Amino acid sequence: MQNALDYDILIVGGGAAGLSAAIYVVRYNLSTLVVSSDFGGQILETGDIENWPGIKRITGPELSRAFEDHAKELGAKLVQGFVKGIKKVEGGFSVSIDSLELQSVFVKAVVLSAGAKHRRLGIKGEKELSGRGISYCATCDGPFCKDKVIAMVGGGDAALTGAVDLTAHATHVYLIHRRGEFRAKPAYVEAARKNPKIEFIFDTNIIEAKGKNLLEGVVLDKPYKGSNELAIQGLFVEIGFLPETSLVKDLGVEFDEQGYIKVGADQSTSVPGVFAAGDVTNASNRFAQLVTAASEGAIAAEGAFRYIQNVNR
């Protein structure tokens, strides 16, 4: 076991933003530590990616491995674990880590890129039946729905594309949305509309998930075809994300009204030496895409490099 090691920069999170930052930081000849519970982040939950420049189609896990391998080959230190705390001290930051490899490090600057977690419905029975029929990842858990009647809840891109993907396994997919129209891209809506296995339910909320050991159905806030109950064996939730920012609230980092970290043009936060990138920030007009996350990671790396240069003068 190693203890009290020094690194120039700590990157919290191993998704597109974090690994992009690592690739750029290492190229500035700065010692780089990346700590993440799961390298790849949300990319791992993505099936086919068709909007990464220069590559017509690649799976999420394939692109994630490419990012990880690239960062490692350049010399970044990748550690699987959790950052428990970050404390501002003279000359940098003291960091406590929960992992088999490291317990504490001192760093000169920090890049926060822990991403976001799936937003929950907050309904009765959700917690008890999560993993027992309720899922937040169509790509991960779709195969478990073979020959079942299921539902997808949400109205954005992820919900529409997820519903279409699930028809490869399920016999029928209810697409439940609380509003009267989808906010997803028109092409995704049209693909779902043309799929004979998908049935739209608009202006409706799910208020309860029911089942003893496994999900057996949901309760709706208004009748659908004469009943408030819908018999399903799977429920997929795609209603957005919440930024993972609990780690840095004690640091004094400023947040916007929706809980995202405020950043400047160089991805700097309100705390000198702390930068942020990806889905935790209000950058890129909050256009949460793989390409914007990677771009923000690169900008954060450059910002951190300039910060360390100025401190060392």
Residue pairs with C-beta under 8 A, 6 or more apart in sequence:
1 100
1 101
1 102
1 103
2 101
2 102
3 102
3 103
3 104
4 104
4 105
4 106
5 33
5 102
5 105
5 106
6 31
6 105
6 106
6 107
7 31
7 32
7 33
7 77
7 105
7 106
7 107
7 108
8 25
8 30
8 31
8 32
8 107
8 108
8 109
8 308
9 25
9 30
9 31
9 32
9 33
9 107
9 108
9 109
9 110
9 111
9 301
9 304
9 308
10 33
10 34
10 35
10 83
10 86
10 93
10 95
10 105
10 107
10 109
10 110
10 111
11 18
11 21
11 22
11 25
11 32
11 33
11 34
11 35
11 110
11 111
11 113
12 18
12 35
12 36
12 83
12 86
12 110
12 111
12 112
12 113
12 114
12 247
13 34
13 36
13 41
13 112
13 113
13 114
13 115
13 244
13 278
13 280
14 34
14 35
14 36
14 38
14 39
14 40
14 41
14 68
14 78
15 36
15 40
15 41
15 42
15 43
15 113
15 115
15 278
15 279
15 293
16 41
16 43
16 67
16 278
16 290
16 293
16 294
16 297
17 113
17 115
17 277
17 278
17 279
17 293
17 294
17 296
17 297
17 300
18 34
18 36
18 41
18 111
18 113
18 114
18 277
18 278
18 297
19 34
19 39
19 67
19 68
19 70
19 71
19 297
20 67
20 277
20 293
20 294
20 295
20 296
20 297
20 298
20 301
21 111
21 113
21 277
21 297
21 298
21 300
21 301
21 304
22 32
22 34
22 71
22 74
22 76
22 78
22 297
22 301
23 67
23 70
23 71
23 74
23 76
23 298
23 301
24 297
24 298
24 301
24 302
25 32
25 76
25 111
25 301
25 304
25 305
26 32
26 71
26 74
26 75
26 76
27 74
28 301
28 302
28 305
30 304
30 305
30 308
31 77
32 75
32 76
32 77
33 76
33 77
33 79
33 102
33 105
33 107
34 71
34 76
34 77
34 78
34 79
35 79
35 80
35 81
35 82
35 83
35 97
35 99
35 102
36 78
36 79
36 80
36 81
36 114
37 80
37 81
37 82
38 44
38 80
39 64
39 68
39 78
39 80
40 60
40 61
40 64
40 65
40 67
40 68
41 64
41 115
42 115
42 116
42 279
43 49
43 60
43 61
43 63
43 64
43 67
43 290
44 60
44 61
44 64
44 140
45 60
45 137
45 139
45 140
46 59
46 60
46 139
46 290
47 59
47 60
47 139
47 165
48 57
48 58
48 59
49 55
49 57
49 58
49 59
49 60
49 63
49 290
50 56
50 57
51 289
51 290
51 291
52 58
52 63
52 290
52 291
53 291
55 63
60 139
63 290
68 78
71 78
72 78
79 97
79 99
79 101
79 102
80 99
81 97
81 98
81 99
81 100
81 101
81 102
82 97
82 98
82 99
83 95
83 96
83 97
83 98
83 247
84 96
84 97
84 98
85 95
85 96
85 247
85 250
86 93
86 94
86 95
86 110
86 247
86 248
86 251
87 93
87 94
87 95
88 251
88 271
88 273
89 106
91 106
91 108
92 106
92 107
92 108
92 109
92 273
93 106
93 107
93 108
93 109
93 110
93 273
93 274
94 104
94 105
94 106
95 104
95 105
95 106
95 107
95 110
96 103
96 104
97 103
97 104
97 105
108 273
108 308
108 311
109 273
109 274
109 275
109 304
109 307
109 308
110 273
110 274
110 275
110 304
111 267
111 275
111 276
111 277
111 297
111 300
111 301
111 304
112 245
112 247
112 248
112 253
112 261
112 269
112 274
112 275
112 276
112 277
112 280
113 276
113 277
113 278
113 280
113 293
113 297
113 300
114 244
114 245
114 247
114 278
114 280
115 241
115 243
115 244
115 278
115 279
115 280
116 241
116 242
116 243
116 244
116 279
116 280
116 288
117 241
117 242
117 244
118 136
118 137
118 237
118 238
118 241
118 242
119 237
119 239
119 240
119 241
119 242
120 126
120 237
121 153
121 206
121 237
121 239
123 206
123 207
123 208
123 209
124 207
124 208
124 209
125 208
125 209
125 210
125 211
126 134
126 209
128 209
129 209
129 211
129 214
129 215
129 235
130 136
132 211
132 213
132 214
132 215
133 209
133 211
133 214
133 215
133 216
133 233
133 234
133 235
134 209
134 215
134 234
134 235
134 236
134 237
135 141
135 144
135 234
135 235
135 236
135 237
136 236
136 237
136 238
137 236
138 152
138 158
138 162
138 163
138 165
138 166
138 236
138 238
139 162
139 165
141 234
141 236
142 165
142 166
142 168
142 169
143 169
144 169
144 234
145 166
145 169
145 170
145 233
145 234
146 169
146 170
147 169
147 170
147 171
148 169
148 170
148 171
148 232
148 233
148 234
149 170
149 171
149 172
149 174
149 231
149 232
149 233
149 234
150 166
150 170
150 172
150 173
150 174
150 232
150 233
150 234
150 235
150 236
151 173
151 174
151 175
151 176
151 206
151 218
151 230
151 232
151 234
151 235
151 236
152 159
152 162
152 163
152 166
152 173
152 174
152 175
152 176
152 235
152 236
152 238
153 159
153 176
153 177
153 206
153 235
153 236
153 237
153 238
153 239
154 160
154 162
154 177
154 237
154 238
154 239
154 240
155 177
155 178
155 179
155 181
155 182
155 183
155 184
156 182
156 183
156 184
156 238
156 239
156 240
157 184
157 185
157 188
158 238
159 175
159 177
159 182
159 184
159 238
159 239
160 175
160 182
160 184
160 185
160 188
160 189
160 191
160 192
161 184
161 188
161 191
162 236
162 238
163 173
163 175
163 192
163 195
163 198
163 236
164 188
164 191
164 192
164 195
164 198
166 173
166 236
167 173
167 195
167 197
167 198
170 197
170 234
171 197
172 197
172 199
173 195
173 197
173 198
173 199
174 198
174 199
174 201
174 230
174 232
175 192
175 198
175 199
175 200
175 201
176 201
176 204
176 206
176 220
177 200
177 201
177 202
177 203
177 204
178 203
178 204
178 205
179 202
179 203
180 202
180 203
181 202
182 188
182 189
192 198
192 200
193 200
201 220
201 224
203 222
204 220
204 221
204 222
204 224
205 220
205 221
206 218
206 219
206 220
206 221
206 235
207 219
207 220
207 221
208 218
208 219
209 215
209 217
209 218
209 219
209 235
210 216
210 217
210 218
210 219
210 229
211 217
214 233
215 232
215 233
215 234
215 235
216 231
216 232
216 233
217 229
217 230
217 231
217 232
218 229
218 230
218 232
218 235
219 228
219 229
219 230
220 228
220 229
220 230
221 228
222 228
224 230
241 279
241 288
242 259
243 259
243 260
243 261
243 279
243 280
243 281
244 280
245 253
245 255
245 259
245 260
245 261
245 280
248 261
248 274
251 271
251 274
252 270
252 271
253 261
253 262
253 269
253 270
253 271
253 274
253 276
254 261
254 262
254 269
254 270
255 261
255 262
256 262
256 282
258 282
260 280
260 281
260 282
260 286
261 269
261 276
261 280
261 281
261 282
262 269
262 270
262 281
262 282
263 269
263 275
263 276
263 277
263 281
263 282
263 283
265 299
266 275
266 299
266 300
266 302
266 303
266 306
267 275
267 276
267 277
267 281
267 283
267 296
267 299
267 300
267 303
268 274
268 275
268 303
268 307
269 275
269 276
272 307
273 304
273 307
273 311
275 300
275 303
275 304
275 307
276 283
276 300
277 283
277 293
277 296
277 297
277 299
277 300
278 293
278 296
278 297
279 288
279 293
281 296
283 292
283 296
284 292
284 295
284 296
